[in-house]
Every structure is written in structure tokens, then in C-alpha cells.
Amino acid sequence: LRARGLTLNVIVYTSLIKACARGREPDRALALFEEVDSPDTVCYNAAIHACALSGRSDRAVELVREMVELSGRDDHVPYIAPNEYTWSCA
């Protein structure tokens, strides 16, 4: 999208990632996620959900670890939608 000169914020990217996840296009969802400058917890959860729907538990776990690392505190874990995480790891 940036190649087309569009400037999108994290809210728009998250919506697009969720749409791709629902449309069973995890590659597109993850490609969009990689374009986000500063993904928030909601954006991470959308990407984790896309991984869960496509059976990519390894990538889902990577995203969870990345999200925790970026939170900046070892004693604080950002909210992770429980069903998405456990489903992707099953």
C-alpha cells in the first residue's frame, strides 16, 4: 500500500489484517502486518488470529514473543486474546 503512496495508520492496517484473516488470506494479512510501523496489541492480536486460522502456530508464537518483548516490561504481558493464542498452539 505504501508503494501506491497511501499513508495508513495502525487502525486501518488492523482492519485490513482482520479482513484478510476472515478471508483466509494469511499471507496477505502477515504482509500487511509487516508494513505497520508501530503495531499495537490489537494489531498483534489480529495477526495472531490470522496465523491461528491458517494453522501457523509457529508464527503465532513468534508474534506473541515479539509483542511481549516490545512491551518493555518482563512483569507485564500485553493482552492476548486467549482463544486466538490457545487455538493457534493446539
C-alpha positions as CSV (number, residue, x, y, z in Angstrom):
1,L,0.0,0.0,0.0
2,R,2.9,2.4,0.7
3,A,4.2,1.7,-2.8
4,R,0.9,3.3,-4.0
5,G,1.6,6.4,-2.0
6,L,-1.0,5.7,0.7
7,T,-0.3,6.5,4.3
8,L,-2.3,4.3,6.7
9,N,-2.4,4.3,10.4
10,V,-2.4,1.2,12.7
11,I,-6.2,1.2,12.9
12,V,-6.7,0.9,9.2
13,Y,-3.9,-1.7,8.9
14,T,-5.6,-3.7,11.7
15,S,-8.9,-3.7,9.9
16,L,-7.2,-4.9,6.7
17,I,-5.4,-7.6,8.6
18,K,-8.7,-8.8,10.2
19,A,-10.4,-8.8,6.8
20,C,-7.6,-10.9,5.3
21,A,-7.8,-13.3,8.2
22,R,-11.5,-13.7,7.7
23,G,-11.0,-14.2,4.0
24,R,-8.5,-17.0,4.7
25,E,-5.6,-15.0,3.2
26,P,-3.0,-15.3,6.0
27,D,0.0,-14.4,3.7
28,R,-1.6,-11.1,2.8
29,A,-2.5,-10.5,6.4
30,L,1.0,-11.1,7.6
31,A,2.4,-9.0,4.7
32,L,0.2,-6.1,5.9
33,F,1.3,-6.6,9.4
34,E,5.0,-6.3,8.4
35,E,4.2,-2.8,6.9
36,V,2.9,-1.4,10.2
37,D,5.5,0.9,11.8
38,S,4.3,0.6,15.4
39,P,1.8,-2.2,15.8
40,D,-0.3,-2.1,19.0
41,T,-1.7,-5.0,20.9
42,V,-4.9,-5.1,18.8
43,C,-2.8,-5.3,15.6
44,Y,-0.7,-8.1,17.0
45,N,-3.9,-10.0,18.0
46,A,-5.2,-9.6,14.5
47,A,-2.0,-11.1,13.1
48,I,-2.1,-13.9,15.7
49,H,-5.7,-14.6,14.7
50,A,-4.6,-14.8,11.0
51,C,-2.0,-17.3,12.0
52,A,-4.4,-19.3,14.1
53,L,-6.9,-19.6,11.3
54,S,-4.3,-20.9,8.9
55,G,-2.6,-23.3,11.4
56,R,0.6,-21.4,11.6
57,S,1.2,-21.9,15.3
58,D,4.9,-21.3,15.0
59,R,4.4,-17.8,13.6
60,A,1.7,-17.1,16.2
61,V,4.1,-18.0,19.0
62,E,6.8,-15.7,17.4
63,L,4.3,-12.8,17.3
64,V,3.4,-13.3,20.9
65,R,7.0,-13.3,22.0
66,E,7.7,-10.3,19.9
67,M,4.7,-8.5,21.4
68,V,5.9,-9.3,24.9
69,E,9.4,-8.2,24.2
70,L,8.2,-4.9,22.8
71,S,6.0,-4.2,25.8
72,G,9.3,-3.3,27.6
73,R,8.5,-5.0,30.9
74,D,9.1,-8.5,31.9
75,D,6.4,-8.4,34.6
76,H,3.7,-7.1,32.2
77,V,2.3,-9.1,29.3
78,P,0.0,-7.3,26.9
79,Y,-3.5,-8.6,26.5
80,I,-3.6,-11.6,24.2
81,A,-7.0,-12.9,23.1
82,P,-7.0,-16.3,24.8
83,N,-8.9,-18.1,22.2
84,E,-6.6,-17.0,19.4
85,Y,-3.4,-17.9,21.2
86,T,-4.5,-21.3,22.5
87,W,-6.2,-22.2,19.3
88,S,-3.1,-21.4,17.3
89,C,-0.9,-23.5,19.6
90,A,-3.3,-26.5,19.6
